[in-house]
Amino acid sequence: MPSICTTVEVDVEFEAFCAECGEGICHLVESTHSGENIRITPCDNCLENARTEGYDEAEAEKDSEIDDLNEEIDDLKNTIEDRDEEIAELEDKVDSLKARIEELEQEIDRSREEGWSEGFIEGKAA
Ligand SMILES: [Zn+2]
């Protein structure tokens, strides 16, 4: 049986919708009229959402990092307060020890004077 090989040109019209959000995206379709290549760029809505999600995630991450750092600052402030109290207690202790040293030095001075005068009197008596 004889046969003929021929080429038929068919004009196909189609509509394109975003599979994610259903937005009509015909304006994002690029096609070469002679070839089979069809390029569809990502939907504007979904791109914007992805961008916003990215920002939101980054913002949430930074917010939680800020919260952590504020907690750390509060802990350190508490530690400083505790240390300040300890320092004040130690300073009081130092003051009372200095006062005790002064008392003892006065006692030493007094007993030296008494010892000296006793020795003087004894020496005179002898
Ligand atoms: Zn979409």
Backbone and ligand atoms as CSV (ligand in chain L), in Angstrom:
chain,resi,resn,atom,element,x,y,z
A,1,MET,N,N,0.863,-1.189,0.000
A,1,MET,CA,C,0.000,0.000,0.000
A,1,MET,C,C,0.902,1.242,0.000
A,2,PRO,N,N,0.661,2.200,-0.864
A,2,PRO,CA,C,1.475,3.430,-0.891
A,2,PRO,C,C,1.177,4.294,0.335
A,3,SER,N,N,2.162,5.056,0.760
A,3,SER,CA,C,1.907,5.939,1.914
A,3,SER,C,C,2.492,7.325,1.671
A,4,ILE,N,N,1.990,8.313,2.361
A,4,ILE,CA,C,2.480,9.697,2.283
A,4,ILE,C,C,2.888,10.116,3.686
A,5,CYS,N,N,4.037,10.765,3.758
A,5,CYS,CA,C,4.455,11.338,5.040
A,5,CYS,C,C,4.225,12.825,4.973
A,6,THR,N,N,3.429,13.354,5.852
A,6,THR,CA,C,3.145,14.786,5.817
A,6,THR,C,C,3.197,15.379,7.226
A,7,THR,N,N,3.387,16.659,7.275
A,7,THR,CA,C,3.437,17.354,8.559
A,7,THR,C,C,2.192,18.211,8.704
A,8,VAL,N,N,1.544,18.057,9.826
A,8,VAL,CA,C,0.339,18.860,10.071
A,8,VAL,C,C,0.644,19.839,11.204
A,9,GLU,N,N,0.343,21.079,10.986
A,9,GLU,CA,C,0.563,22.072,12.030
A,9,GLU,C,C,-0.731,22.253,12.812
A,10,VAL,N,N,-0.661,22.060,14.126
A,10,VAL,CA,C,-1.854,22.204,14.969
A,10,VAL,C,C,-1.632,23.355,15.936
A,11,ASP,N,N,-2.576,24.239,16.006
A,11,ASP,CA,C,-2.483,25.358,16.938
A,11,ASP,C,C,-3.172,24.929,18.234
A,12,VAL,N,N,-2.377,24.748,19.278
A,12,VAL,CA,C,-2.961,24.304,20.551
A,12,VAL,C,C,-3.048,25.493,21.498
A,13,GLU,N,N,-4.225,25.776,21.952
A,13,GLU,CA,C,-4.389,26.836,22.938
A,13,GLU,C,C,-4.575,26.178,24.300
A,14,PHE,N,N,-3.869,26.658,25.256
A,14,PHE,CA,C,-4.053,26.073,26.591
A,14,PHE,C,C,-3.971,27.163,27.640
A,15,GLU,N,N,-4.454,26.863,28.813
A,15,GLU,CA,C,-4.358,27.786,29.938
A,15,GLU,C,C,-3.453,27.141,30.978
A,16,ALA,N,N,-2.758,27.985,31.716
A,16,ALA,CA,C,-1.860,27.449,32.748
A,16,ALA,C,C,-2.261,28.015,34.115
A,17,PHE,N,N,-2.273,27.135,35.101
A,17,PHE,CA,C,-2.593,27.545,36.470
A,17,PHE,C,C,-1.511,27.049,37.422
A,18,CYS,N,N,-1.241,27.831,38.445
A,18,CYS,CA,C,-0.249,27.416,39.441
A,18,CYS,C,C,-0.788,26.217,40.215
A,19,ALA,N,N,-0.004,25.152,40.272
A,19,ALA,CA,C,-0.425,23.936,40.978
A,19,ALA,C,C,-0.497,24.182,42.486
A,20,GLU,N,N,0.261,25.205,42.977
A,20,GLU,CA,C,0.306,25.471,44.417
A,20,GLU,C,C,-0.912,26.274,44.866
A,21,CYS,N,N,-1.149,27.403,44.160
A,21,CYS,CA,C,-2.191,28.311,44.652
A,21,CYS,C,C,-3.352,28.486,43.674
A,22,GLY,N,N,-3.265,27.927,42.493
A,22,GLY,CA,C,-4.364,27.991,41.549
A,22,GLY,C,C,-4.421,29.276,40.730
A,23,GLU,N,N,-3.462,30.187,40.941
A,23,GLU,CA,C,-3.421,31.447,40.207
A,23,GLU,C,C,-3.221,31.177,38.700
A,24,GLY,N,N,-3.978,31.934,37.852
A,24,GLY,CA,C,-3.776,31.826,36.410
A,24,GLY,C,C,-2.411,32.394,36.052
A,25,ILE,N,N,-1.611,31.613,35.326
A,25,ILE,CA,C,-0.241,32.069,35.049
A,25,ILE,C,C,0.100,32.036,33.562
A,26,CYS,N,N,-0.930,32.308,32.751
A,26,CYS,CA,C,-0.692,32.350,31.301
A,26,CYS,C,C,0.368,33.391,30.940
A,27,HIS,N,N,0.376,34.477,31.689
A,27,HIS,CA,C,1.335,35.549,31.392
A,27,HIS,C,C,2.770,35.133,31.722
A,28,LEU,N,N,2.922,34.023,32.419
A,28,LEU,CA,C,4.262,33.570,32.782
A,28,LEU,C,C,4.766,32.454,31.862
A,29,VAL,N,N,3.915,32.109,30.883
A,29,VAL,CA,C,4.291,31.021,29.974
A,29,VAL,C,C,5.007,31.591,28.757
A,30,GLU,N,N,6.187,31.049,28.512
A,30,GLU,CA,C,6.918,31.421,27.297
A,30,GLU,C,C,6.965,30.182,26.417
A,31,SER,N,N,6.532,30.344,25.180
A,31,SER,CA,C,6.646,29.187,24.283
A,31,SER,C,C,7.133,29.671,22.931
A,32,THR,N,N,7.932,28.837,22.327
A,32,THR,CA,C,8.363,29.149,20.968
A,32,THR,C,C,7.289,28.579,20.057
A,33,HIS,N,N,6.820,29.386,19.159
A,33,HIS,CA,C,5.687,28.945,18.340
A,33,HIS,C,C,6.026,27.767,17.452
A,34,SER,N,N,7.315,27.578,17.168
A,34,SER,CA,C,7.649,26.473,16.258
A,34,SER,C,C,8.078,25.223,17.013
A,35,GLY,N,N,8.498,25.378,18.269
A,35,GLY,CA,C,9.067,24.205,18.952
A,35,GLY,C,C,8.175,23.606,19.998
A,36,GLU,N,N,8.741,22.635,20.759
A,36,GLU,CA,C,7.957,21.982,21.800
A,36,GLU,C,C,8.310,22.520,23.174
A,37,ASN,N,N,9.201,23.478,23.212
A,37,ASN,CA,C,9.622,23.965,24.521
A,37,ASN,C,C,8.628,24.953,25.121
A,38,ILE,N,N,8.237,24.673,26.331
A,38,ILE,CA,C,7.373,25.589,27.068
A,38,ILE,C,C,8.070,25.900,28.390
A,39,ARG,N,N,8.279,27.181,28.625
A,39,ARG,CA,C,8.893,27.582,29.904
A,39,ARG,C,C,7.861,28.307,30.738
A,40,ILE,N,N,7.721,27.886,31.985
A,40,ILE,CA,C,6.794,28.570,32.890
A,40,ILE,C,C,7.590,29.042,34.097
A,41,THR,N,N,7.608,30.347,34.316
A,41,THR,CA,C,8.321,30.865,35.482
A,41,THR,C,C,7.432,30.680,36.714
A,42,PRO,N,N,8.038,30.597,37.899
A,42,PRO,CA,C,7.234,30.360,39.110
A,42,PRO,C,C,6.184,31.451,39.306
A,43,CYS,N,N,5.079,31.064,39.885
A,43,CYS,CA,C,3.963,31.968,40.148
A,43,CYS,C,C,4.411,33.120,41.059
A,44,ASP,N,N,3.988,34.354,40.692
A,44,ASP,CA,C,4.358,35.543,41.484
A,44,ASP,C,C,3.909,35.411,42.944
A,45,ASN,N,N,2.669,34.943,43.126
A,45,ASN,CA,C,2.133,34.789,44.495
A,45,ASN,C,C,3.012,33.864,45.325
A,46,CYS,N,N,3.312,32.696,44.722
A,46,CYS,CA,C,4.061,31.692,45.475
A,46,CYS,C,C,5.495,32.162,45.731
A,47,LEU,N,N,6.066,32.875,44.746
A,47,LEU,CA,C,7.402,33.442,44.958
A,47,LEU,C,C,7.373,34.416,46.123
A,48,GLU,N,N,6.361,35.301,46.126
A,48,GLU,CA,C,6.240,36.306,47.182
A,48,GLU,C,C,6.016,35.629,48.529
A,49,ASN,N,N,5.143,34.606,48.538
A,49,ASN,CA,C,4.880,33.866,49.789
A,49,ASN,C,C,6.153,33.219,50.312
A,50,ALA,N,N,6.901,32.585,49.364
A,50,ALA,CA,C,8.140,31.920,49.776
A,50,ALA,C,C,9.106,32.938,50.365
A,51,ARG,N,N,9.163,34.122,49.704
A,51,ARG,CA,C,10.053,35.173,50.193
A,51,ARG,C,C,9.614,35.613,51.591
A,52,THR,N,N,8.295,35.869,51.736
A,52,THR,CA,C,7.765,36.318,53.032
A,52,THR,C,C,8.009,35.263,54.106
A,53,GLU,N,N,7.768,33.980,53.742
A,53,GLU,CA,C,8.017,32.893,54.700
A,53,GLU,C,C,9.471,32.895,55.141
A,54,GLY,N,N,10.356,33.094,54.139
A,54,GLY,CA,C,11.790,33.144,54.451
A,54,GLY,C,C,12.096,34.259,55.430
A,55,TYR,N,N,11.503,35.450,55.148
A,55,TYR,CA,C,11.724,36.587,56.050
A,55,TYR,C,C,11.168,36.287,57.429
A,56,ASP,N,N,9.919,35.738,57.447
A,56,ASP,CA,C,9.272,35.456,58.727
A,56,ASP,C,C,10.103,34.473,59.544
A,57,GLU,N,N,10.585,33.411,58.845
A,57,GLU,CA,C,11.394,32.412,59.546
A,57,GLU,C,C,12.657,33.047,60.122
A,58,ALA,N,N,13.323,33.850,59.257
A,58,ALA,CA,C,14.558,34.492,59.711
A,58,ALA,C,C,14.266,35.426,60.881
A,59,GLU,N,N,13.126,36.148,60.778
A,59,GLU,CA,C,12.759,37.085,61.837
A,59,GLU,C,C,12.477,36.323,63.135
A,60,ALA,N,N,11.715,35.213,63.004
A,60,ALA,CA,C,11.386,34.412,64.192
A,60,ALA,C,C,12.663,33.862,64.820
A,61,GLU,N,N,13.593,33.434,63.963
A,61,GLU,CA,C,14.860,32.894,64.465
A,61,GLU,C,C,15.614,33.974,65.243
A,62,LYS,N,N,15.656,35.190,64.654
A,62,LYS,CA,C,16.372,36.282,65.317
A,62,LYS,C,C,15.674,36.681,66.606
A,63,ASP,N,N,14.313,36.701,66.556
A,63,ASP,CA,C,13.561,37.036,67.771
A,63,ASP,C,C,13.886,36.057,68.893
A,64,SER,N,N,13.938,34.770,68.541
A,64,SER,CA,C,14.195,33.792,69.612
A,64,SER,C,C,15.636,33.912,70.097
A,65,GLU,N,N,16.548,34.281,69.178
A,65,GLU,CA,C,17.942,34.497,69.605
A,65,GLU,C,C,18.020,35.697,70.548
A,66,ILE,N,N,17.245,36.758,70.212
A,66,ILE,CA,C,17.205,37.946,71.072
A,66,ILE,C,C,16.652,37.580,72.448
A,67,ASP,N,N,15.576,36.758,72.459
A,67,ASP,CA,C,15.000,36.322,73.734
A,67,ASP,C,C,16.045,35.575,74.569
A,68,ASP,N,N,16.761,34.653,73.898
A,68,ASP,CA,C,17.800,33.881,74.598
A,68,ASP,C,C,18.847,34.816,75.196
A,69,LEU,N,N,19.281,35.806,74.385
A,69,LEU,CA,C,20.326,36.710,74.858
A,69,LEU,C,C,19.823,37.570,76.017
A,70,ASN,N,N,18.536,37.993,75.942
A,70,ASN,CA,C,17.984,38.781,77.039
A,70,ASN,C,C,17.934,37.954,78.326
A,71,GLU,N,N,17.579,36.658,78.172
A,71,GLU,CA,C,17.568,35.780,79.344
A,71,GLU,C,C,18.969,35.684,79.954
A,72,GLU,N,N,19.957,35.541,79.053
A,72,GLU,CA,C,21.346,35.435,79.510
A,72,GLU,C,C,21.749,36.711,80.252
A,73,ILE,N,N,21.333,37.874,79.693
A,73,ILE,CA,C,21.649,39.161,80.333
A,73,ILE,C,C,21.018,39.217,81.724
A,74,ASP,N,N,19.742,38.778,81.828
A,74,ASP,CA,C,19.068,38.787,83.132
A,74,ASP,C,C,19.816,37.897,84.131
A,75,ASP,N,N,20.233,36.709,83.651
A,75,ASP,CA,C,20.989,35.799,84.522
A,75,ASP,C,C,22.258,36.479,85.021
A,76,LEU,N,N,22.968,37.143,84.079
A,76,LEU,CA,C,24.223,37.794,84.454
A,76,LEU,C,C,23.968,38.945,85.424
A,77,LYS,N,N,22.845,39.680,85.211
A,77,LYS,CA,C,22.513,40.763,86.140
A,77,LYS,C,C,22.274,40.203,87.538
A,78,ASN,N,N,21.556,39.060,87.597
A,78,ASN,CA,C,21.318,38.415,88.895
A,78,ASN,C,C,22.634,37.993,89.538
A,79,THR,N,N,23.523,37.438,88.710
A,79,THR,CA,C,24.828,37.026,89.232
A,79,THR,C,C,25.568,38.230,89.789
A,80,ILE,N,N,25.531,39.368,89.044
A,80,ILE,CA,C,26.202,40.588,89.503
A,80,ILE,C,C,25.613,41.036,90.839
A,81,GLU,N,N,24.261,41.004,90.950
A,81,GLU,CA,C,23.627,41.406,92.204
A,81,GLU,C,C,24.090,40.511,93.361
A,82,ASP,N,N,24.107,39.188,93.073
A,82,ASP,CA,C,24.560,38.249,94.115
A,82,ASP,C,C,25.988,38.573,94.532
A,83,ARG,N,N,26.854,38.814,93.534
A,83,ARG,CA,C,28.256,39.104,93.829
A,83,ARG,C,C,28.392,40.405,94.613
A,84,ASP,N,N,27.549,41.418,94.214
A,84,ASP,CA,C,27.579,42.698,94.934
A,84,ASP,C,C,27.258,42.475,96.401
A,85,GLU,N,N,26.245,41.624,96.672
A,85,GLU,CA,C,25.893,41.327,98.064
A,85,GLU,C,C,27.066,40.648,98.772
A,86,GLU,N,N,27.683,39.669,98.067
A,86,GLU,CA,C,28.828,38.968,98.649
A,86,GLU,C,C,29.951,39.953,98.962
A,87,ILE,N,N,30.220,40.875,97.992
A,87,ILE,CA,C,31.285,41.865,98.172
A,87,ILE,C,C,30.977,42.746,99.390
A,88,ALA,N,N,29.703,43.185,99.502
A,88,ALA,CA,C,29.323,44.032,100.634
A,88,ALA,C,C,29.539,43.283,101.949
A,89,GLU,N,N,29.158,42.000,101.991
A,89,GLU,CA,C,29.368,41.196,103.198
A,89,GLU,C,C,30.855,41.084,103.530
A,90,LEU,N,N,31.664,40.833,102.466
A,90,LEU,CA,C,33.107,40.700,102.685
A,90,LEU,C,C,33.715,42.022,103.160
A,91,GLU,N,N,33.223,43.147,102.602
A,91,GLU,CA,C,33.729,44.456,103.032
A,91,GLU,C,C,33.409,44.708,104.502
A,92,ASP,N,N,32.188,44.305,104.920
A,92,ASP,CA,C,31.822,44.417,106.335
A,92,ASP,C,C,32.768,43.586,107.194
A,93,LYS,N,N,33.047,42.371,106.716
A,93,LYS,CA,C,33.936,41.473,107.447
A,93,LYS,C,C,35.326,42.098,107.587
A,94,VAL,N,N,35.831,42.673,106.448
A,94,VAL,CA,C,37.134,43.330,106.461
A,94,VAL,C,C,37.138,44.465,107.483
A,95,ASP,N,N,36.049,45.276,107.483
A,95,ASP,CA,C,35.964,46.388,108.425
A,95,ASP,C,C,36.014,45.880,109.867
A,96,SER,N,N,35.263,44.801,110.165
A,96,SER,CA,C,35.255,44.326,111.553
A,96,SER,C,C,36.609,43.725,111.925
A,97,LEU,N,N,37.280,43.072,110.944
A,97,LEU,CA,C,38.619,42.533,111.228
A,97,LEU,C,C,39.620,43.662,111.478
A,98,LYS,N,N,39.518,44.766,110.699
A,98,LYS,CA,C,40.410,45.912,110.898
A,98,LYS,C,C,40.192,46.521,112.282
A,99,ALA,N,N,38.896,46.598,112.665
A,99,ALA,CA,C,38.584,47.144,113.991
A,99,ALA,C,C,39.188,46.258,115.083
A,100,ARG,N,N,39.105,44.935,114.893
A,100,ARG,CA,C,39.670,43.998,115.875
A,100,ARG,C,C,41.200,44.158,115.944
A,101,ILE,N,N,41.845,44.327,114.762
A,101,ILE,CA,C,43.297,44.534,114.719
A,101,ILE,C,C,43.673,45.789,115.503
A,102,GLU,N,N,42.890,46.854,115.295
A,102,GLU,CA,C,43.164,48.111,116.000
A,102,GLU,C,C,43.060,47.920,117.517
A,103,GLU,N,N,42.001,47.185,117.938
A,103,GLU,CA,C,41.829,46.900,119.369
A,103,GLU,C,C,43.054,46.168,119.923
A,104,LEU,N,N,43.464,45.140,119.184
A,104,LEU,CA,C,44.599,44.333,119.637
A,104,LEU,C,C,45.875,45.175,119.703
A,105,GLU,N,N,46.091,46.050,118.707
A,105,GLU,CA,C,47.279,46.907,118.707
A,105,GLU,C,C,47.270,47.847,119.904
A,106,GLN,N,N,46.062,48.367,120.223
A,106,GLN,CA,C,45.951,49.247,121.389
A,106,GLN,C,C,46.265,48.472,122.670
A,107,GLU,N,N,45.743,47.222,122.707
A,107,GLU,CA,C,46.028,46.379,123.879
A,107,GLU,C,C,47.535,46.152,124.026
A,108,ILE,N,N,48.188,45.874,122.874
A,108,ILE,CA,C,49.644,45.664,122.888
A,108,ILE,C,C,50.351,46.914,123.406
A,109,ASP,N,N,49.941,48.089,122.856
A,109,ASP,CA,C,50.544,49.350,123.295
A,109,ASP,C,C,50.368,49.545,124.800
A,110,ARG,N,N,49.136,49.307,125.266
A,110,ARG,CA,C,48.855,49.489,126.693
A,110,ARG,C,C,49.715,48.566,127.555
A,111,SER,N,N,49.776,47.280,127.172
A,111,SER,CA,C,50.532,46.341,128.018
A,111,SER,C,C,52.030,46.658,127.946
A,112,ARG,N,N,52.504,47.206,126.799
A,112,ARG,CA,C,53.915,47.608,126.719
A,112,ARG,C,C,54.198,48.746,127.695
A,113,GLU,N,N,53.272,49.746,127.664
A,113,GLU,CA,C,53.442,50.892,128.564
A,113,GLU,C,C,53.433,50.439,130.021
A,114,GLU,N,N,52.419,49.538,130.315
A,114,GLU,CA,C,52.330,49.043,131.693
A,114,GLU,C,C,53.582,48.251,132.073
A,115,GLY,N,N,54.015,47.404,131.150
A,115,GLY,CA,C,55.224,46.594,131.394
A,115,GLY,C,C,56.423,47.487,131.631
A,116,TRP,N,N,56.502,48.561,130.793
A,116,TRP,CA,C,57.637,49.479,130.925
A,116,TRP,C,C,57.613,50.174,132.277
A,117,SER,N,N,56.388,50.685,132.652
A,117,SER,CA,C,56.345,51.399,133.936
A,117,SER,C,C,56.540,50.442,135.102
A,118,GLU,N,N,56.006,49.197,134.987
A,118,GLU,CA,C,56.248,48.217,136.053
A,118,GLU,C,C,57.754,47.953,136.199
A,119,GLY,N,N,58.401,47.759,135.028
A,119,GLY,CA,C,59.848,47.519,135.040
A,119,GLY,C,C,60.576,48.703,135.633
A,120,PHE,N,N,60.091,49.920,135.272
A,120,PHE,CA,C,60.715,51.145,135.794
A,120,PHE,C,C,60.604,51.206,137.298
A,121,ILE,N,N,59.380,50.894,137.791
A,121,ILE,CA,C,59.151,50.935,139.232
A,121,ILE,C,C,59.989,49.869,139.922
A,122,GLU,N,N,59.978,48.661,139.336
A,122,GLU,CA,C,60.794,47.565,139.911
A,122,GLU,C,C,62.268,47.962,139.958
A,123,GLY,N,N,62.727,48.572,138.849
A,123,GLY,CA,C,64.142,48.984,138.773
A,123,GLY,C,C,64.473,50.023,139.841
A,124,LYS,N,N,63.521,50.911,140.072
A,124,LYS,CA,C,63.739,51.945,141.071
A,124,LYS,C,C,63.808,51.348,142.480
A,125,ALA,N,N,62.871,50.361,142.686
A,125,ALA,CA,C,62.772,49.722,144.003
A,125,ALA,C,C,64.023,48.921,144.330
A,126,ALA,N,N,64.638,48.380,143.256
A,126,ALA,CA,C,65.782,47.505,143.505
A,126,ALA,C,C,67.028,48.248,143.952
L,1,ZN,ZN,ZN,1.087,30.017,42.972
